[in-house]
């Protein structure tokens, strides 16, 4: 079994979570297995190739797990994009649509300097709303977004279309 097949086999489908009709892709079995977690982080690191990166930006909350590990592995800084009201200093914020309403994400104003190369990391790309909001904030700060890397992409939801022209790399696609 290939390494990506092992990752795919470990992901648990949870039917009707968090609401009826949703099949949630549960990554906690990957996190609980040291070899699988290490491998998933390595695969995300590989998505940047030889491109220089200054910071890894992670999306609240499961994206933090992978983004912080990638930042540590690469020896660069980690920047959190958080839900409104969770960051303690001056922030930029943007609203985005959810299937069931609207949400707001924030980023510290000084988290990324103009021209810094950043990789945006999350556990899952679905409709692309949260990632697009994070991209908007990074653009406002003048970041050089080298790409967006996710462990899982739900391709049928076409979230990557909201992220053009940025490169999107997914380890597993459903």
N, C-alpha and C positions, 0 to 999 in steps of 0.2 A: 504494500500500500504506500503510495507516495505521501510526502509530508502534507501537501495540501488536501489530499484525500483524508488523512488523519484529522486534520482540522475540521473538514466538512463533517466527518463522522461524529466528532465530539459536540458539534452544535446541536442543541436540543430545541425542537419545535414545541412551543407552548401555545396550544389552541385557545382562542378567546381571551388573550391577554394583551394589553390591559383592558380591552373591551371586546364584546362579541364581534366575530368576523375577522379579527386580527390573528395571524399566526406569528407569534413573537419568536425571533431567533435569539435564543439564550446562549450567551458566550461564557457563562460562569464555569462550565466544564473545562473550557480551554484555560481559563485563569487558574483553576485548581490543579492543573497538570503542568508542572514546571517545564517539561520538555516541549509541550505544545505551546505554552505561553512564550517561551524563549524563541521558538521557531516562528511564531506569528510576529513577534517584534522584529526578528531578523528579516522576514519577508517585507515588512513595511519599510525597514531601513533600505532595503535593496531598491525600492521604487524611486529613490532619488538618484540612483546611479552614481556618477562621479561629481554631481553638481554640489557646489559649496552651499551650505546652509548655516545660518546664524542662529535661528531659533525654531523650535517646534511648537506649534500652536495646537492646543487640544480643546475639544468641545465638551462642555458639561453634559453628562458626568462620566459615562463609561469611556468616552474618548480620552479623558484624563489618564486612564490606566495605561493605554497604549502610547499616548503622546509623551508622557513622562518617562516611560521606559525607553522609547526611541531617543528622546533628548539625552538621557543618561548614556545610552549606548554610543551616541555620536559625540558626546562631550560638549553639547551646546545647551543653551537656555530653554526653559519650558515656559510657555505663556498660556494661561487659562482664559477661555471664553466662557463666561458664566451667565446663568440666569439672572435677571434683574434683581438688584438688591444684595447680591452675594459678595461683591468686591468692595474692599474698604476704602478705596481712594477715588480720585477723580476718574470718571469713565466716559467713554463714548458708548452710545447704545443705539440699537436699531430693532424695529419690530418686524416680525415675519408671520406669515399665515400658517396655521396648523390645520389638520383635517377637522378639528373640533373647536377652532377659535383662533386666537392670536397669542403670541408670546414675545418676549423681549430678551435679547442677549446683550451683554456688556463686555467691554475690554478696557483695561486701564489705559489712559491717554499716553502714558510713557512706556507701554509694554514693548513696542516695536519702534525703532528709529527709522526715519525715511531711508529707503534703499536697502534695508536689511533683507536678506533672503530668508524666507520662511516656508515651512511645509505645514500645511493644515492636516491634522490627523483626527479621525473619529473611528468609532467601532463599526458604525453602520451608516450607509447612505440609502435613504428611502426616497422621500419626495424632493429632497434637496433644499428645503426651506431654511433649516438651521445652518447648513453649510453656506448657503448663499448669503445669509445674514452675517456670518463670520467673515466671508470674503469682502463684503461691503465695508465692514469695520476695518479690516486690514488695508483695503484700498484707501480709506480715509486717512490712515496713518502713514501712507506712502510706502508700505511694505512691498517687496518684490516677491510675490507669491510664486514659488517654483512648482507647486502642484498641491493636489489634495489626495491623500492616501487613506483608504479605509480597509478594514478587515473584510467587511461584508457589504455587497451592493445588491439591493433589490431592484434589478434591472427593469422589471416590468412597471415600476413606478416612474421611470425615466427622470430620476433626480439629477443625473449628470447634465441634462439639458439646461438646467438653471445655472450651471457652473461654467458654461462656455464663456470665454475661450480657454479657461484654465484646464490643464491636464488633470485627469482623474484616474487614479490607479486603485483598483480593487483586487484583493487577494482571492476572494471567493465571490461569485455572482450567482444569484438565484433568480 
